[in-house]
Amino acid sequence: MFKREEEQLNEFKKEYDNIPLSLDKLDQAIMTGFNKAKLEERRSKRKKNSIYSFIAAALLFIGLFSSIRISPVFASYISEIPGMEKIVELIRYDKGRLAAVENKYYQELGVTSEVKDGLKVTLDGTIADEMGIVLYYTLHSEEKQKSMMIDKVKLRAKDGTALDEASISYGAPHESEKGQHSYSGEIEYFFEVPLTTKEYMIDIEVSGEKYSLPFTLKDFKKKKEYPINQTMELEGQKINVEKVIVYPLRIAVYLEADHKNEKQVLNFDDLRIVDEKGEVWGKILNGVTGTGTNGKKQEIYLQSNYFHEPKELYLVLNSAQAVNKDELFVVVDPQQQKILKQPEANMIRDVKVVGNDLAFTMKMKEFPYGMFSEAFGMSGEKIEIDYNYMTAEENGVSIHGLSTRKEPIKLKLSFYPSWIKGNEKIRIK
């Protein structure tokens, strides 16, 4: 009865099962798992805090995550909802959202709007909690389309309640060489304060036409909050962990690097939740992975274990990117194509001006992060960065580029291939 669904889930499971689960190989996975892959830009709106995203591009990194557990109940459930297999495809790399579907927390919507002849927009369903709404949609055309995309989205509460948005993400263009009638994707909204209303309208603009779709959310599952107030330490650098809050969509870890640290901690590479059996819930692989500013209070987002009730739960950290605080800026002279200053690890080989872009070549073959968060003139004025990208070239060189002006500039690091190590483990429950 559920043969198709079970076969598809088994294919997903094989991908996970064929990946080594050794945590000791995390660094290697990060560096080599993105061979010949490009980081996909997700359009996002930012408010109040800086947000940073990480887009998964290879399966090696998923070595931290255990396999999908296929059950007859799960297969039965997804077979009952038309088109559910495309939702599973979208969430296949997020254990928390898969668990939400398995535990029937996914809410079917089935709302369709047709404005332009032959083009329909459908809200298939949603997974939501008090701090976020993830909407799954389908764009359908009577004629095959090689490319379709959402141009704009706007979420509104029907009762006029102001929505204090923290981030919005609605993906990249959908493309097919042969053309397709339908494309599916997701729209993510996360908020600064808990939601208090359940009825909404979302305006979705496609090819210049606006489609307005109403939907009503069911009651949310309540958050699970664990006070921590303990300190982790990697090579003498202290990270103070305040609390962990578990929501159905994600886990939020509230932390702050000690202001007395000699190094600036840039990224908590392998921060994760582990239960007493060794099952792991790691970083969000496709979306916003954190908010806040390096050196100040931050929220790091992990995949949710909300629907899993272990006897014991731990917060674990073994590796973080860090540089000396006086090496937080890379200074570049674009006209001379010279790097005037960089961290002592000297991982940037050279810089070239390519059109209006600055392209940095790394010694490391793959480093799947855009390195810079902000740019400043030599007198301190802030310069807008139009985009920041990374690409792995066929010759084994990774190129990190950004668009900016050609006068001498200071680029603030948000990621850099220099690590501090440790073996920290805090019991949560």
Residue pairs with C-beta under 8 A, 6 or more apart in sequence:
1 76
1 79
2 72
2 75
2 76
2 79
4 79
4 85
5 75
5 78
5 79
5 84
5 85
6 70
6 75
8 85
8 88
9 68
9 70
9 74
9 75
9 88
10 70
12 68
12 88
12 92
13 67
13 68
13 70
15 59
15 62
16 62
16 65
16 66
16 67
16 68
17 67
19 59
19 60
19 62
19 63
20 63
21 63
21 64
21 66
22 63
23 64
23 270
23 280
23 318
25 63
26 63
26 64
26 269
26 270
26 318
26 319
27 269
27 319
27 419
29 60
29 61
29 63
29 64
30 61
30 269
30 368
31 364
31 365
31 366
31 367
32 60
32 365
32 366
33 57
33 58
33 59
33 60
33 61
33 366
33 368
34 57
34 58
34 61
34 366
34 368
34 392
35 58
35 365
35 366
35 392
36 392
36 394
37 57
37 58
37 368
37 392
38 57
38 389
38 390
38 391
38 392
39 55
39 57
39 368
39 370
39 389
39 390
39 391
40 55
40 57
40 172
41 172
41 387
41 389
42 53
42 55
42 169
42 170
42 171
42 172
42 287
43 169
43 170
43 171
43 172
44 51
44 53
44 167
44 168
44 169
44 288
45 165
45 167
45 168
46 167
47 164
47 165
47 166
47 167
47 192
48 166
48 192
49 166
49 291
49 292
49 293
49 299
50 291
50 292
50 293
50 373
51 166
51 167
51 288
51 290
51 291
52 288
52 289
52 290
52 291
52 373
52 414
53 169
53 287
53 288
53 289
54 283
54 284
54 285
54 286
54 289
54 368
54 369
55 285
55 286
55 287
56 62
56 93
56 285
56 286
57 368
61 285
62 93
62 285
64 270
64 272
64 280
64 282
65 93
65 95
65 280
65 281
65 282
65 303
66 95
66 279
66 280
68 92
68 95
68 98
71 102
73 102
74 101
74 102
77 84
77 101
77 102
77 104
78 84
78 85
78 87
78 88
78 101
81 108
81 125
83 124
83 138
83 184
84 101
86 124
86 136
86 138
86 184
87 101
87 106
87 124
87 125
87 136
87 184
88 98
88 101
89 184
90 136
90 184
90 185
90 186
91 97
91 98
91 101
92 98
93 285
93 286
94 284
94 285
94 286
94 303
95 281
95 303
95 304
95 305
96 248
96 249
96 250
96 251
96 281
96 303
96 304
96 305
96 306
96 307
97 127
97 134
97 249
97 304
99 304
99 305
99 306
99 307
99 308
100 106
100 127
100 248
100 249
100 304
100 306
100 307
101 127
102 307
103 307
105 127
105 221
105 248
105 307
106 125
106 126
106 127
107 125
107 126
107 127
107 128
107 217
107 218
108 124
108 125
109 123
109 124
109 125
109 126
109 135
109 215
110 122
110 123
110 124
110 125
111 122
111 123
111 213
111 214
111 215
112 120
112 121
112 122
112 123
112 213
113 120
113 121
113 122
113 204
113 211
113 212
113 213
114 120
114 121
114 211
115 209
115 210
115 211
116 206
116 207
116 209
118 141
118 142
118 143
119 139
119 140
119 141
119 142
119 206
119 207
119 209
120 138
120 139
120 140
120 141
121 137
121 138
121 139
121 140
121 204
121 206
121 211
121 213
122 137
122 138
122 140
123 135
123 136
123 137
123 202
123 213
123 215
124 136
124 137
124 138
124 184
125 135
125 136
126 133
126 134
126 135
126 136
126 215
126 217
127 134
127 248
127 249
128 134
128 195
128 217
128 220
128 248
128 249
129 220
129 221
129 223
129 247
129 248
129 249
130 194
130 195
130 220
130 222
130 223
130 247
131 190
131 191
131 194
131 195
131 223
131 247
131 249
132 188
132 189
132 190
132 191
132 247
132 249
132 250
133 155
133 188
133 189
133 195
133 200
133 217
134 186
134 187
134 188
134 189
134 249
135 186
135 187
135 188
135 189
135 202
135 215
136 184
136 185
136 186
137 150
137 184
137 185
137 186
137 187
137 204
138 182
138 183
138 184
139 148
139 150
139 174
139 182
139 183
139 184
139 185
139 206
140 181
140 182
141 148
141 181
141 182
142 181
143 181
144 178
144 179
144 180
144 181
145 176
145 179
145 180
145 181
145 183
146 175
146 176
146 177
146 178
146 179
147 173
147 174
147 175
147 176
148 173
148 174
148 183
148 206
148 207
149 172
149 173
149 174
149 206
150 170
150 171
150 185
150 187
150 204
150 205
150 206
151 205
151 206
151 207
151 208
152 203
152 204
152 205
153 168
153 170
153 187
153 202
153 203
153 204
153 205
154 202
154 203
155 163
155 165
155 168
155 189
155 200
155 201
155 202
156 163
156 200
156 201
156 202
156 203
157 163
157 197
157 199
157 200
158 197
158 199
158 200
158 201
158 214
159 197
159 199
161 196
161 197
163 189
163 191
163 195
164 191
164 192
164 193
165 189
165 190
165 191
165 192
166 190
166 191
166 192
166 291
167 188
167 189
167 190
167 288
167 291
168 187
168 188
168 189
169 187
169 188
169 287
169 288
170 185
170 186
170 187
170 188
171 185
171 186
171 187
174 180
174 183
174 185
176 183
187 202
187 204
188 287
188 288
190 288
195 217
195 220
198 216
198 217
198 218
198 219
199 214
199 215
199 216
199 217
200 214
200 215
200 216
200 217
201 212
201 213
201 214
202 212
202 213
202 215
203 210
203 211
203 212
204 210
204 211
204 212
204 213
205 211
220 248
221 247
221 248
221 306
223 245
223 246
223 247
224 245
224 246
224 306
225 243
225 244
225 245
225 246
226 243
226 244
226 245
226 246
226 313
226 428
226 429
227 242
227 243
228 241
228 242
228 243
228 244
228 315
228 426
228 428
229 240
229 241
229 242
229 243
230 240
230 241
230 426
231 238
231 239
231 240
231 241
231 258
232 238
232 239
232 241
232 317
232 422
232 424
232 426
233 239
233 422
233 424
234 317
234 319
234 320
234 322
234 420
234 421
234 422
234 424
235 420
235 421
235 422
236 261
236 262
237 257
237 258
237 261
237 262
237 263
237 265
237 320
237 322
237 420
238 257
238 258
238 260
238 261
239 255
239 256
239 257
239 258
239 265
239 268
239 317
239 320
240 255
240 256
240 257
240 258
241 253
241 254
241 255
241 315
241 426
242 254
242 255
242 256
242 297
243 254
244 251
244 252
244 253
244 254
244 273
244 315
244 428
245 251
245 252
245 254
246 304
246 305
246 306
247 304
247 306
248 304
248 306
248 307
249 304
250 284
250 301
250 302
250 303
250 304
251 273
251 281
251 301
251 302
251 303
251 304
251 305
252 299
252 300
252 301
253 271
253 299
253 300
253 301
253 302
253 315
254 297
254 298
254 299
255 268
255 297
255 298
255 300
256 296
256 297
256 298
257 264
257 265
257 294
257 295
259 295
261 325
262 324
262 325
263 322
263 323
263 324
263 325
263 420
264 294
264 295
264 322
264 323
264 324
264 325
264 328
264 413
265 294
265 295
265 320
265 321
265 322
265 420
266 294
266 320
266 321
266 322
266 323
266 413
266 414
266 415
266 416
267 320
267 321
267 369
267 414
267 415
268 300
268 317
268 320
269 319
269 320
269 321
269 419
270 282
270 283
270 316
270 317
270 318
270 319
271 282
271 283
271 300
271 302
271 315
271 316
271 317
272 280
272 281
272 282
272 283
272 302
272 315
272 316
272 317
273 280
273 281
273 282
273 302
273 305
273 313
273 314
273 315
273 316
273 428
274 280
274 281
274 313
274 314
274 316
274 425
275 305
275 308
275 310
275 311
275 312
275 313
275 314
276 310
276 311
276 312
276 313
277 310
279 308
279 310
281 302
281 303
281 304
281 305
282 302
282 303
283 289
283 300
283 301
283 302
283 303
284 301
284 302
284 303
285 303
288 301
289 300
289 301
290 298
290 299
290 300
290 301
291 298
291 299
292 298
292 299
294 414
305 313
310 429
312 427
312 429
313 427
313 428
313 429
314 425
314 426
314 427
314 428
315 425
315 426
315 428
316 424
316 425
316 426
317 422
317 424
318 421
318 422
318 423
318 424
319 419
319 420
319 421
319 422
320 419
320 420
321 415
321 416
321 417
321 418
321 419
322 418
322 419
322 420
323 343
323 345
323 413
323 416
323 418
324 343
324 344
327 341
327 342
327 343
327 344
328 412
328 413
329 341
329 376
329 410
329 411
329 412
329 413
330 339
330 341
330 342
330 343
330 348
330 371
330 372
330 410
330 411
330 413
331 339
331 340
331 341
331 342
331 408
331 409
331 410
331 411
332 338
332 339
332 340
332 351
332 358
332 408
332 409
332 411
333 340
333 408
334 351
334 353
334 358
334 405
334 406
334 407
334 408
334 409
335 353
335 406
335 407
335 408
337 350
337 351
337 352
337 353
338 351
339 348
339 350
339 351
340 408
342 348
343 413
343 416
343 418
345 416
345 417
345 418
346 363
347 362
347 363
347 364
347 367
347 416
347 417
347 418
348 360
348 361
348 362
348 363
349 361
349 362
349 363
350 360
350 361
351 358
351 359
351 360
351 361
352 358
352 359
352 361
353 359
353 406
354 401
356 403
357 401
357 402
357 403
358 401
358 402
358 403
358 404
359 399
359 400
359 401
360 371
360 399
360 400
360 401
361 397
361 398
361 399
362 397
362 398
362 399
362 400
362 417
364 398
364 417
365 392
365 396
365 397
365 398
366 392
366 398
367 390
367 398
367 400
367 415
367 417
368 390
369 390
369 414
369 415
370 388
370 389
370 390
370 400
370 402
370 414
370 415
371 388
371 390
371 400
371 411
371 413
371 414
371 415
371 416
372 385
372 388
372 400
372 402
372 411
372 412
372 413
372 414
373 412
373 413
373 414
374 382
374 385
374 411
374 412
375 382
375 383
375 384
375 385
375 402
375 404
375 409
375 410
375 411
375 412
376 382
376 383
376 409
376 410
376 411
376 412
377 383
377 407
377 408
377 409
377 410
378 407
378 408
378 409
378 410
383 404
383 405
383 409
384 404
385 402
385 403
385 404
386 402
386 403
386 404
387 402
387 403
388 400
388 401
388 402
389 400
389 401
389 402
390 398
390 399
390 400
390 401
391 398
391 399
391 401
392 398
393 399
402 411
